[in-house]
């Protein structure tokens, strides 16, 4: 009787799909972490530049005074 339970357990493949999904999910999480570690430096620099630009901006001044005016030369 115990031998038939062991043979039944060994031939049962219902958990194989779960193992596949666990491996695939772990691979996707690892890929996401790798992408995040590569991109995080650039995002941090960009956010620092944006923050500094916003800190240097005077909200009471006209933002269009430094713009170049193009005239028609014809």
Secondary structure, 3 states (H helix, E strand, C coil): CHHHHHHHHHHCCCCHHHHHHHHHHHHHHHHHHHHHHHHHHHHHHHHHHHHHHHHHCCCCCCCCCCCCCCCCCC
